[in-house]
Amino acid sequence: MSFYSFTLAGIFLLALQITVTVHILLHKDDVPSAIGWMGLVWLAPVVGSITYILLGINRIRRKALRLHNHGKNLFASTGKTPQELEKEVPPSLWQLLHLGYKTHPQHLSLGNLIKPLINGDEAYPRMCQAIAQAKKEVLIASYIFNNDKAGRMFASALEKAAQNDAKIRILVDGVGLNYSRPNIYHALKHIKGLDFAVFLPSKSPVNFPFVNLRNHRKMMIIDGEIAFFGGMNLAEGNLLAHNPKEPIQDVTFEVQGSVIYQISRLFEEDWTFSGQKPFLPQSSHLQNKRFYTGHTPSRIIPDGPDGDFGKVERMCLGALSCAQKSASIITPYFLPENNILSALETASLRGVHVEIILPEKSNIFGMDWAMQANFTRLLNKGVKIYRSAPPFDHSKLFLVDDIWLFSGSANWDVRSFKLNFESNIECFDPKLAQQVRGIIENKKKKSALVSKEDYQNLAWWRRLRNNAFRLLTPYY
């Protein structure tokens, strides 16, 4: 290479580094993230710049979810009045109610029936029954929808729905689609009236920069009248009674009532974003009807990297700051940033009983070590940590003061709080909370309480290993 060519290459590389650095400074609000990216760019100019261009830039831009609220009232026009609800909700949680509205300006939907379903053994038959009886519409969105024993159950139910002339739309994430081979599309493509879409297909080179931005939501809506919402994937592992090779515990929720309209709108938003034609969900025809199926005020809180992200994280922070008596968390993956860890510590120091239930053994290599790196600081502040015995528990529940429930697809980690498309449901209901409290207590009976002494006396090389794996936090 001539001196002239070498000089041009050097100038180009310097210009690339400066351009990338300027982009980082303008678009990265998180200081540690910005410093990390700039360090990589300047210490490894070519690799660092290319990696940032491919993986560090948020290219997803879409219109915010269309809101149809009218007036300043937090509540929908059905179900309990604000005065009735005020008698049940403590003043501290009224602040949380307002936070939810400010975070995502969507009315609190009243008159809903929310029922927890345990594992695929309880949830899948109920889902398949509802699908098979569908007369107008079946909407399914899932991160994972495997072509296995569970997938065949749903395929059979979808065939019956198609025979009823129901319009079927299925949306599966581009990464989650490949958890089984051949994928579920091959088992469903013959069904008449079924449209299948993939969210950001991972195999396409064009979509490689989006490999970290996954649609982690799980939603199922039948005829606009019944829905299933939570964090449970559609896979054989959830059928514990069938003794699967990799068993998974989980909890999801059956939903009836006007909040289904919010779930349907979120599905339609994702469907359109995936390149499909917009449509009017069946729930839109029912939204103004005064039908009361239950007594649970609810609201859907969506989150994702396509707009003002951080909604789920903000709700978790708000709930911890409002909690007066208890805060119970069940999550399969616990790798939050320092703001969440500090909020947990502060709540515990205020006298709130804070407890976290995690799997004894994770299904991701290194995850257990990374999570353990945060144990000591939490245990020293009085936070209770439990490790649940196998099978692996994929449940996601957050219960505050035995009245406020927050549950859905989001884990307590950076990937869910910053990168993925997630959605949680917010519920204010002592009766529902009592059911969820029973689930939590049952899990605690099968779990081991973590000892503070065990982690205070941890060997130096174990602490080193744990802290090293914690550095991979954003990439799990």
SEGU-336660 format. One record per residue (C-alpha): residue number from 1; residue in three letters; y, x, z. Coordinates in steps of 0.02 Angstrom, whole numbers. Each point is the difference from the previous one (the first is absolute). Example, Ala and Ser with C-alpha at 12.3 -4.5 7.8 and 13.67 -1.06 7.14 Angstrom:
residues 2
+-----+------+--------+--------+--------+
! pos ! code !      Y !      X !      Z !
+-----+------+--------+--------+--------+
!   1 !  Ala !   -225 !    615 !    390 !
!   2 !  Ser !    172 !     69 !    -33 !
+-----+------+--------+--------+--------+
//
This chain:
residues 476
+-----+------+--------+--------+--------+
! pos ! code !      Y !      X !      Z !
+-----+------+--------+--------+--------+
!   1 !  Met !      0 !      0 !      0 !
!   2 !  Ser !    171 !     68 !    -50 !
!   3 !  Phe !    141 !     23 !    123 !
!   4 !  Tyr !     94 !   -142 !    -86 !
!   5 !  Ser !   -146 !   -120 !     18 !
!   6 !  Phe !    -27 !     52 !    179 !
!   7 !  Thr !    183 !    -33 !     39 !
!   8 !  Leu !     -7 !   -173 !    -81 !
!   9 !  Ala !   -156 !    -43 !     99 !
!  10 !  Gly !     84 !     55 !    161 !
!  11 !  Ile !    155 !   -104 !    -37 !
!  12 !  Phe !   -106 !   -153 !    -42 !
!  13 !  Leu !   -102 !     19 !    159 !
!  14 !  Leu !    158 !     20 !    107 !
!  15 !  Ala !     77 !   -153 !    -83 !
!  16 !  Leu !   -160 !    -99 !     33 !
!  17 !  Gln !      0 !     50 !    183 !
!  18 !  Ile !    182 !    -47 !     21 !
!  19 !  Thr !    -24 !   -167 !    -88 !
!  20 !  Val !   -152 !    -44 !    105 !
!  21 !  Thr !     90 !     54 !    160 !
!  22 !  Val !    150 !   -110 !    -43 !
!  23 !  His !   -118 !   -148 !    -29 !
!  24 !  Ile !    -84 !     31 !    169 !
!  25 !  Leu !    168 !      7 !     90 !
!  26 !  Leu !     58 !   -161 !    -82 !
!  27 !  His !   -158 !   -104 !     19 !
!  28 !  Lys !    -99 !     61 !    151 !
!  29 !  Asp !     65 !    -77 !    160 !
!  30 !  Asp !   -135 !     73 !    111 !
!  31 !  Val !     57 !    174 !     55 !
!  32 !  Pro !   -172 !     80 !     29 !
!  33 !  Ser !    -59 !    -67 !   -169 !
!  34 !  Ala !    154 !     67 !    -88 !
!  35 !  Ile !    -16 !    172 !     81 !
!  36 !  Gly !   -186 !      6 !    -42 !
!  37 !  Trp !     29 !    -42 !   -184 !
!  38 !  Met !    143 !    125 !    -17 !
!  39 !  Gly !   -104 !    136 !     82 !
!  40 !  Leu !   -141 !    -33 !   -123 !
!  41 !  Val !    120 !      0 !   -148 !
!  42 !  Trp !     80 !    167 !     46 !
!  43 !  Leu !   -154 !     91 !     64 !
!  44 !  Ala !   -111 !    -56 !   -144 !
!  45 !  Pro !    126 !    -42 !   -138 !
!  46 !  Val !   -116 !    -57 !   -139 !
!  47 !  Val !   -135 !    -85 !    103 !
!  48 !  Gly !    125 !    -72 !    124 !
!  49 !  Ser !    117 !    -72 !   -131 !
!  50 !  Ile !   -140 !    -77 !   -103 !
!  51 !  Thr !    -84 !    -72 !    156 !
!  52 !  Tyr !    163 !    -81 !     55 !
!  53 !  Ile !     34 !    -71 !   -173 !
!  54 !  Leu !   -175 !    -76 !     -5 !
!  55 !  Leu !    -23 !    -58 !    179 !
!  56 !  Gly !    165 !     12 !     93 !
!  57 !  Ile !    108 !   -120 !   -101 !
!  58 !  Asn !     -7 !   -186 !     31 !
!  59 !  Arg !     -1 !    -73 !   -176 !
!  60 !  Ile !    -40 !   -177 !     52 !
!  61 !  Arg !    145 !   -118 !    -21 !
!  62 !  Arg !    -19 !   -187 !     -8 !
!  63 !  Lys !    103 !   -147 !     50 !
!  64 !  Ala !    -10 !    -50 !    182 !
!  65 !  Leu !   -107 !   -150 !     41 !
!  66 !  Arg !     94 !   -155 !    -49 !
!  67 !  Leu !     53 !    -93 !    156 !
!  68 !  His !     30 !   -187 !     -1 !
!  69 !  Asn !     85 !    -20 !    168 !
!  70 !  His !    146 !   -117 !     20 !
!  71 !  Gly !    121 !      7 !    144 !
!  72 !  Lys !     -2 !    112 !    152 !
!  73 !  Asn !   -138 !    -85 !     97 !
!  74 !  Leu !   -147 !    114 !     39 !
!  75 !  Phe !   -124 !   -143 !    -13 !
!  76 !  Ala !    -79 !   -106 !   -133 !
!  77 !  Ser !     29 !   -188 !     10 !
!  78 !  Thr !   -175 !    -44 !     58 !
!  79 !  Gly !    -98 !     18 !    160 !
!  80 !  Lys !     82 !     48 !    164 !
!  81 !  Thr !    187 !     -3 !     23 !
!  82 !  Pro !     91 !    156 !     61 !
!  83 !  Gln !     23 !    -87 !    167 !
!  84 !  Glu !   -187 !    -30 !     17 !
!  85 !  Leu !    -41 !    178 !    -48 !
!  86 !  Glu !    129 !     68 !    122 !
!  87 !  Lys !   -101 !    -74 !    144 !
!  88 !  Glu !   -152 !    106 !    -51 !
!  89 !  Val !     80 !    164 !    -55 !
!  90 !  Pro !     71 !    115 !    136 !
!  91 !  Pro !    181 !     55 !    -25 !
!  92 !  Ser !    -56 !    179 !    -36 !
!  93 !  Leu !   -105 !    -59 !   -147 !
!  94 !  Trp !    142 !   -106 !    -69 !
!  95 !  Gln !     81 !    167 !    -39 !
!  96 !  Leu !   -158 !     48 !    -93 !
!  97 !  Leu !      4 !   -165 !    -95 !
!  98 !  His !    176 !     39 !    -60 !
!  99 !  Leu !    -51 !    178 !    -44 !
! 100 !  Gly !   -137 !    -69 !   -113 !
! 101 !  Tyr !    126 !   -107 !    -91 !
! 102 !  Lys !    124 !    142 !    -20 !
! 103 !  Thr !   -138 !    118 !    -57 !
! 104 !  His !    -65 !   -123 !   -130 !
! 105 !  Pro !    116 !   -151 !    -23 !
! 106 !  Gln !   -138 !   -129 !    -10 !
! 107 !  His !     -8 !   -159 !    102 !
! 108 !  Leu !   -125 !    -11 !    140 !
! 109 !  Ser !   -127 !   -126 !    -67 !
! 110 !  Leu !    -53 !   -132 !    124 !
! 111 !  Gly !   -152 !   -112 !     20 !
! 112 !  Asn !   -134 !    126 !    -48 !
! 113 !  Leu !   -180 !     19 !     54 !
! 114 !  Ile !    -55 !    182 !     17 !
! 115 !  Lys !   -182 !     36 !     41 !
! 116 !  Pro !    -76 !    174 !     27 !
! 117 !  Leu !   -163 !     37 !    -89 !
! 118 !  Ile !   -111 !    142 !     63 !
! 119 !  Asn !    -81 !    117 !   -127 !
! 120 !  Gly !    -61 !    -47 !   -172 !
! 121 !  Asp !   -144 !    -96 !     78 !
! 122 !  Glu !    122 !   -134 !     56 !
! 123 !  Ala !    138 !     22 !   -129 !
! 124 !  Tyr !    -93 !     18 !   -166 !
! 125 !  Pro !   -101 !   -163 !      8 !
! 126 !  Arg !    159 !    -96 !     44 !
! 127 !  Met !     95 !     85 !   -142 !
! 128 !  Cys !   -138 !    -32 !   -126 !
! 129 !  Gln !    -14 !   -182 !     53 !
! 130 !  Ala !    186 !    -26 !    -28 !
! 131 !  Ile !     -6 !     90 !   -168 !
! 132 !  Ala !   -150 !   -100 !    -62 !
! 133 !  Gln !     91 !   -163 !     42 !
! 134 !  Ala !    161 !     52 !    -88 !
! 135 !  Lys !     63 !   -128 !   -125 !
! 136 !  Lys !    163 !     78 !    -62 !
! 137 !  Glu !     28 !    182 !     46 !
! 138 !  Val !    -78 !    155 !     79 !
! 139 !  Leu !    110 !    152 !     35 !
! 140 !  Ile !    -80 !    159 !     68 !
! 141 !  Ala !     84 !    168 !     34 !
! 142 !  Ser !    -97 !    139 !     83 !
! 143 !  Tyr !     10 !    188 !     17 !
! 144 !  Ile !   -191 !     11 !    -12 !
! 145 !  Phe !   -109 !   -130 !    -88 !
! 146 !  Asn !   -170 !     80 !    -20 !
! 147 !  Asn !   -137 !    -43 !   -122 !
! 148 !  Asp !   -136 !    -13 !    133 !
! 149 !  Lys !    -85 !   -133 !    105 !
! 150 !  Ala !    168 !    -67 !     59 !
! 151 !  Gly !     71 !      7 !   -175 !
! 152 !  Arg !   -145 !   -102 !    -66 !
! 153 !  Met !     32 !   -133 !    134 !
! 154 !  Phe !    178 !    -19 !    -61 !
! 155 !  Ala !    -50 !      7 !   -183 !
! 156 !  Ser !   -116 !   -149 !     27 !
! 157 !  Ala !    139 !    -98 !     88 !
! 158 !  Leu !    124 !     43 !   -138 !
! 159 !  Glu !   -121 !    -65 !   -132 !
! 160 !  Lys !     -5 !   -168 !     91 !
! 161 !  Ala !    190 !     -2 !      9 !
! 162 !  Ala !      7 !     33 !   -187 !
! 163 !  Gln !   -118 !   -146 !    -30 !
! 164 !  Asn !    128 !   -108 !     92 !
! 165 !  Asp !    131 !     60 !   -125 !
! 166 !  Ala !     94 !     98 !    133 !
! 167 !  Lys !    115 !    136 !    -66 !
! 168 !  Ile !    -55 !    167 !     75 !
! 169 !  Arg !    109 !    156 !     18 !
! 170 !  Ile !    -68 !    159 !     80 !
! 171 !  Leu !    103 !    155 !     37 !
! 172 !  Val !    -84 !    160 !     60 !
! 173 !  Asp !     83 !    166 !     37 !
! 174 !  Gly !    -29 !    139 !   -127 !
! 175 !  Val !    -73 !    119 !    130 !
! 176 !  Gly !    -97 !   -129 !     98 !
! 177 !  Leu !    -79 !    -67 !   -160 !
! 178 !  Asn !   -100 !    161 !    -18 !
! 179 !  Tyr !    -87 !     -8 !    169 !
! 180 !  Ser !   -152 !    -73 !    -90 !
! 181 !  Arg !    -77 !     39 !   -169 !
! 182 !  Pro !     -6 !    -97 !   -109 !
! 183 !  Asn !    154 !    -83 !     70 !
! 184 !  Ile !     18 !   -184 !     41 !
! 185 !  Tyr !     83 !    -41 !   -167 !
! 186 !  His !   -168 !     23 !    -86 !
! 187 !  Ala !    -75 !   -134 !    112 !
! 188 !  Leu !    143 !   -123 !    -27 !
! 189 !  Lys !     57 !     22 !   -180 !
! 190 !  His !   -118 !   -135 !    -66 !
! 191 !  Ile !     75 !   -136 !    111 !
! 192 !  Lys !     99 !   -125 !   -102 !
! 193 !  Gly !    181 !    -21 !     52 !
! 194 !  Leu !      5 !    159 !    104 !
! 195 !  Asp !    143 !    123 !    -22 !
! 196 !  Phe !    -23 !    174 !     72 !
! 197 !  Ala !    140 !    125 !     31 !
! 198 !  Val !      5 !    177 !     70 !
! 199 !  Phe !    145 !     61 !    106 !
! 200 !  Leu !     60 !    170 !    -63 !
! 201 !  Pro !   -164 !     61 !    -80 !
! 202 !  Ser !    -36 !    172 !     71 !
! 203 !  Lys !    -94 !     68 !   -151 !
! 204 !  Ser !    150 !     -7 !   -116 !
! 205 !  Pro !     97 !    166 !    -10 !
! 206 !  Val !    159 !   -104 !    -11 !
! 207 !  Asn !    -37 !    -73 !    171 !
! 208 !  Phe !    -48 !    163 !     85 !
! 209 !  Pro !    170 !     14 !     88 !
! 210 !  Phe !    -40 !   -167 !     84 !
! 211 !  Val !   -168 !     56 !     71 !
! 212 !  Asn !     71 !     -3 !    177 !
! 213 !  Leu !     82 !   -171 !    -19 !
! 214 !  Arg !   -143 !   -122 !     21 !
! 215 !  Asn !     -6 !   -189 !     19 !
! 216 !  His !    -88 !    -15 !    167 !
! 217 !  Arg !     29 !   -188 !     19 !
! 218 !  Lys !   -142 !   -125 !     23 !
! 219 !  Met !     38 !   -181 !    -44 !
! 220 !  Met !   -103 !   -148 !    -57 !
! 221 !  Ile !     76 !   -172 !    -39 !
! 222 !  Ile !   -100 !   -152 !    -56 !
! 223 !  Asp !     88 !   -152 !    -78 !
! 224 !  Gly !    157 !     46 !     96 !
! 225 !  Glu !    -73 !    -85 !    154 !
! 226 !  Ile !   -108 !    131 !     86 !
! 227 !  Ala !     21 !    188 !      9 !
! 228 !  Phe !    -84 !    152 !     75 !
! 229 !  Phe !    115 !    141 !     51 !
! 230 !  Gly !    -23 !    164 !     93 !
! 231 !  Gly !    -72 !    173 !    -23 !
! 232 !  Met !   -182 !    -34 !    -47 !
! 233 !  Asn !    -59 !     67 !   -168 !
! 234 !  Leu !   -136 !    -83 !   -103 !
! 235 !  Ala !   -149 !    114 !     22 !
! 236 !  Glu !   -181 !     -4 !     60 !
! 237 !  Gly !     41 !    109 !    150 !
! 238 !  Asn !     83 !   -149 !     85 !
! 239 !  Leu !   -163 !    -99 !     -1 !
! 240 !  Leu !    -68 !     72 !    163 !
! 241 !  Ala !   -144 !   -124 !      9 !
! 242 !  His !    -68 !     76 !   -162 !
! 243 !  Asn !    -11 !    175 !     78 !
! 244 !  Pro !    105 !     88 !   -132 !
! 245 !  Lys !     -6 !    188 !    -20 !
! 246 !  Glu !    180 !     21 !     56 !
! 247 !  Pro !     38 !   -148 !    117 !
! 248 !  Ile !    180 !    -49 !     35 !
! 249 !  Gln !     74 !   -114 !    133 !
! 250 !  Asp !    155 !    -97 !    -48 !
! 251 !  Val !    108 !   -153 !     34 !
! 252 !  Thr !     89 !   -112 !   -125 !
! 253 !  Phe !     85 !   -170 !     15 !
! 254 !  Glu !    -24 !   -170 !    -79 !
! 255 !  Val !    169 !    -80 !    -31 !
! 256 !  Gln !     53 !   -180 !    -30 !
! 257 !  Gly !    177 !    -64 !     -7 !
! 258 !  Ser !    167 !     35 !    -84 !
! 259 !  Val !     -7 !    190 !     25 !
! 260 !  Ile !   -125 !      2 !   -145 !
! 261 !  Tyr !    150 !    -19 !   -116 !
! 262 !  Gln !     65 !    170 !     60 !
! 263 !  Ile !   -171 !     79 !    -29 !
! 264 !  Ser !    -11 !    -75 !   -176 !
! 265 !  Arg !    172 !     62 !    -47 !
! 266 !  Leu !    -48 !    175 !     53 !
! 267 !  Phe !   -158 !     -9 !   -107 !
! 268 !  Glu !    101 !    -60 !   -150 !
! 269 !  Glu !    122 !    144 !     25 !
! 270 !  Asp !   -142 !    128 !     -3 !
! 271 !  Trp !    -84 !    -88 !   -146 !
! 272 !  Thr !    157 !      7 !   -106 !
! 273 !  Phe !     33 !    181 !     49 !
! 274 !  Ser !   -174 !     43 !    -66 !
! 275 !  Gly !     53 !    -54 !   -175 !
! 276 !  Gln !    -65 !   -178 !      5 !
! 277 !  Lys !     94 !   -157 !    -46 !
! 278 !  Pro !     97 !    -86 !    140 !
! 279 !  Phe !    -71 !   -164 !     61 !
! 280 !  Leu !     41 !   -137 !    124 !
! 281 !  Pro !   -127 !      0 !    144 !
! 282 !  Gln !    -75 !   -166 !     53 !
! 283 !  Ser !     78 !     21 !    173 !
! 284 !  Ser !    172 !    -22 !    -79 !
! 285 !  His !    -43 !   -183 !    -30 !
! 286 !  Leu !    -40 !    -23 !    184 !
! 287 !  Gln !    141 !     97 !     84 !
! 288 !  Asn !    111 !   -151 !     28 !
! 289 !  Lys !   -137 !   -116 !     59 !
! 290 !  Arg !      0 !    -36 !    186 !
! 291 !  Phe !   -178 !     41 !     47 !
! 292 !  Tyr !    -36 !     73 !    171 !
! 293 !  Thr !   -169 !     82 !     20 !
! 294 !  Gly !     37 !     99 !    157 !
! 295 !  His !    132 !     61 !    121 !
! 296 !  Thr !     23 !    184 !    -43 !
! 297 !  Pro !    172 !     58 !    -61 !
! 298 !  Ser !    -35 !    139 !   -125 !
! 299 !  Arg !     84 !    112 !   -126 !
! 300 !  Ile !    -61 !    128 !   -128 !
! 301 !  Ile !     79 !    172 !      9 !
! 302 !  Pro !    -33 !     98 !   -161 !
! 303 !  Asp !     31 !    187 !    -12 !
! 304 !  Gly !     -9 !    130 !   -136 !
! 305 !  Pro !     84 !    148 !    -85 !
! 306 !  Asp !     86 !   -112 !   -128 !
! 307 !  Gly !    153 !    -46 !    101 !
! 308 !  Asp !     59 !      7 !    179 !
! 309 !  Phe !   -165 !     64 !     67 !
! 310 !  Gly !    -38 !     27 !    184 !
! 311 !  Lys !     -4 !   -186 !     44 !
! 312 !  Val !   -169 !      5 !     87 !
! 313 !  Glu !     47 !    158 !     95 !
! 314 !  Arg !    166 !    -79 !     53 !
! 315 !  Met !    -91 !   -154 !     64 !
! 316 !  Cys !   -119 !    108 !    101 !
! 317 !  Leu !    146 !     97 !     75 !
! 318 !  Gly !     90 !   -162 !     40 !
! 319 !  Ala !   -152 !    -78 !     82 !
! 320 !  Leu !    -27 !    154 !    110 !
! 321 !  Ser !    181 !     -6 !     56 !
! 322 !  Cys !     -9 !   -188 !     38 !
! 323 !  Ala !   -168 !      4 !     90 !
! 324 !  Gln !     12 !    -46 !    185 !
! 325 !  Lys !   -180 !     -5 !     59 !
! 326 !  Ser !   -127 !     63 !   -126 !
! 327 !  Ala !    -21 !     77 !   -173 !
! 328 !  Ser !   -177 !     10 !    -69 !
! 329 !  Ile !    -36 !     92 !   -163 !
! 330 !  Ile !   -161 !     10 !    -99 !
! 331 !  Thr !      5 !    108 !   -155 !
! 332 !  Pro !   -128 !    106 !    -95 !
! 333 !  Tyr !    126 !    138 !    -38 !
! 334 !  Phe !    133 !     54 !    123 !
! 335 !  Leu !    117 !    134 !    -70 !
! 336 !  Pro !    178 !    -65 !     23 !
! 337 !  Glu !    155 !    108 !      1 !
! 338 !  Asn !     96 !     51 !    155 !
! 339 !  Asn !    108 !   -158 !      6 !
! 340 !  Ile !   -153 !   -110 !     29 !
! 341 !  Leu !    -77 !    121 !    124 !
! 342 !  Ser !    163 !      5 !     99 !
! 343 !  Ala !     11 !   -190 !     -1 !
! 344 !  Leu !   -177 !    -12 !     69 !
! 345 !  Glu !     41 !    124 !    137 !
! 346 !  Thr !    164 !    -87 !     42 !
! 347 !  Ala !    -84 !   -171 !     12 !
! 348 !  Ser !   -132 !     71 !    117 !
! 349 !  Leu !    132 !     84 !    109 !
! 350 !  Arg !     91 !   -167 !     12 !
! 351 !  Gly !   -155 !    -74 !     80 !
! 352 !  Val !    -76 !    -82 !   -153 !
! 353 !  His !   -190 !     12 !     -7 !
! 354 !  Val !    -25 !     91 !   -165 !
! 355 !  Glu !   -176 !     18 !    -68 !
! 356 !  Ile !    -67 !     66 !   -165 !
! 357 !  Ile !   -179 !    -26 !    -61 !
! 358 !  Leu !    -61 !    122 !   -133 !
! 359 !  Pro !   -171 !     32 !    -77 !
! 360 !  Glu !   -107 !    129 !     88 !
! 361 !  Lys !    -38 !     76 !   -169 !
! 362 !  Ser !    109 !    -20 !   -155 !
! 363 !  Asn !    -64 !    -22 !   -177 !
! 364 !  Ile !    123 !    131 !    -65 !
! 365 !  Phe !    -33 !    186 !     25 !
! 366 !  Gly !    124 !     80 !    120 !
! 367 !  Met !     80 !   -165 !     53 !
! 368 !  Asp !    -73 !      6 !    176 !
! 369 !  Trp !     69 !    175 !     29 !
! 370 !  Ala !    171 !    -46 !    -68 !
! 371 !  Met !     10 !   -155 !    111 !
! 372 !  Gln !    -53 !     97 !    154 !
! 373 !  Ala !    149 !    116 !    -21 !
! 374 !  Asn !    112 !   -142 !     65 !
! 375 !  Phe !   -111 !    -53 !    144 !
! 376 !  Thr !     66 !    116 !    136 !
! 377 !  Arg !    182 !    -51 !    -12 !
! 378 !  Leu !    -45 !   -185 !      2 !
! 379 !  Leu !   -125 !     15 !    144 !
! 380 !  Asn !    127 !     97 !    103 !
! 381 !  Lys !    120 !   -147 !    -15 !
! 382 !  Gly !   -128 !   -128 !     56 !
! 383 !  Val !    -57 !    -69 !   -168 !
! 384 !  Lys !   -183 !    -55 !      6 !
! 385 !  Ile !   -109 !     57 !   -145 !
! 386 !  Tyr !   -174 !    -69 !    -34 !
! 387 !  Arg !   -129 !     61 !   -126 !
! 388 !  Ser !   -111 !   -139 !    -66 !
! 389 !  Ala !   -184 !     34 !    -31 !
! 390 !  Pro !    -72 !    -14 !   -176 !
! 391 !  Pro !     -4 !    -87 !   -118 !
! 392 !  Phe !    169 !     58 !    -65 !
! 393 !  Asp !    136 !   -124 !     47 !
! 394 !  His !    123 !    -38 !   -141 !
! 395 !  Ser !     92 !   -137 !     97 !
! 396 !  Lys !    191 !     -2 !      7 !
! 397 !  Leu !     76 !   -100 !    143 !
! 398 !  Phe !    162 !     17 !     97 !
! 399 !  Leu !     26 !   -121 !    145 !
! 400 !  Val !    156 !     -1 !    110 !
! 401 !  Asp !     17 !    -95 !    166 !
! 402 !  Asp !   -145 !   -112 !    -50 !
! 403 !  Ile !    108 !   -105 !   -115 !
! 404 !  Trp !     58 !    103 !   -150 !
! 405 !  Leu !   -131 !     56 !   -127 !
! 406 !  Phe !     27 !    119 !   -146 !
! 407 !  Ser !   -149 !     29 !   -113 !
! 408 !  Gly !    -40 !     34 !   -181 !
! 409 !  Ser !    -39 !    147 !   -114 !
! 410 !  Ala !    107 !    135 !     81 !
! 411 !  Asn !    -72 !    141 !    104 !
! 412 !  Trp !    102 !     98 !    127 !
! 413 !  Asp !     24 !    151 !   -112 !
! 414 !  Val !    126 !     75 !   -119 !
! 415 !  Arg !    -96 !    -57 !   -153 !
! 416 !  Ser !     17 !   -183 !     51 !
! 417 !  Phe !    177 !     17 !     68 !
! 418 !  Lys !     70 !    100 !   -145 !
! 419 !  Leu !   -111 !      3 !   -156 !
! 420 !  Asn !   -111 !   -152 !    -22 !
! 421 !  Phe !     39 !   -179 !    -47 !
! 422 !  Glu !    -44 !    -93 !    159 !
! 423 !  Ser !     22 !   -174 !     75 !
! 424 !  Asn !    -15 !    -65 !    177 !
! 425 !  Ile !     13 !   -173 !     76 !
! 426 !  Glu !    112 !    -29 !    151 !
! 427 !  Cys !    -55 !   -141 !    118 !
! 428 !  Phe !     73 !    -74 !    159 !
! 429 !  Asp !   -135 !   -102 !     85 !
! 430 !  Pro !    -75 !     15 !    176 !
! 431 !  Lys !   -160 !    -89 !    -53 !
! 432 !  Leu !    -31 !    115 !   -148 !
! 433 !  Ala !     47 !    148 !    109 !
! 434 !  Gln !   -131 !    -55 !    126 !
! 435 !  Gln !   -134 !      5 !   -135 !
! 436 !  Val !     55 !    172 !    -56 !
! 437 !  Arg !      6 !     59 !    182 !
! 438 !  Gly !   -183 !    -50 !     13 !
! 439 !  Ile !    -41 !    105 !   -154 !
! 440 !  Ile !     93 !    149 !     73 !
! 441 !  Glu !    -84 !    -13 !    170 !
! 442 !  Asn !   -170 !    -13 !    -82 !
! 443 !  Lys !     35 !    160 !    -97 !
! 444 !  Lys !     58 !     88 !    158 !
! 445 !  Lys !   -166 !    -40 !     85 !
! 446 !  Lys !    -88 !     96 !   -138 !
! 447 !  Ser !    123 !    145 !      6 !
! 448 !  Ala !     24 !    155 !    106 !
! 449 !  Leu !    165 !     34 !     88 !
! 450 !  Val !     68 !    171 !    -47 !
! 451 !  Ser !     25 !    117 !    148 !
! 452 !  Lys !    165 !     92 !     15 !
! 453 !  Glu !    -90 !    149 !     77 !
! 454 !  Asp !   -113 !     20 !   -152 !
! 455 !  Tyr !    148 !     36 !   -112 !
! 456 !  Gln !    100 !    100 !    126 !
! 457 !  Asn !   -145 !    123 !     13 !
! 458 !  Leu !    -40 !      3 !   -186 !
! 459 !  Ala !    -46 !    173 !    -65 !
! 460 !  Trp !    140 !     89 !    -91 !
! 461 !  Trp !    -96 !      5 !   -164 !
! 462 !  Arg !    -27 !   -189 !      7 !
! 463 !  Arg !    186 !    -27 !     28 !
! 464 !  Leu !     35 !    117 !   -145 !
! 465 !  Arg !   -121 !    -95 !   -112 !
! 466 !  Asn !     72 !   -170 !     50 !
! 467 !  Asn !    180 !     54 !    -27 !
! 468 !  Ala !    -43 !     78 !   -168 !
! 469 !  Phe !    -80 !   -161 !    -63 !
! 470 !  Arg !    147 !   -100 !     65 !
! 471 !  Leu !    110 !     93 !   -125 !
! 472 !  Leu !    -93 !    -93 !   -137 !
! 473 !  Thr !     63 !   -166 !     72 !
! 474 !  Pro !     87 !    -69 !   -156 !
! 475 !  Tyr !   -150 !     35 !   -111 !
! 476 !  Tyr !   -143 !    -86 !     93 !
+-----+------+--------+--------+--------+
//
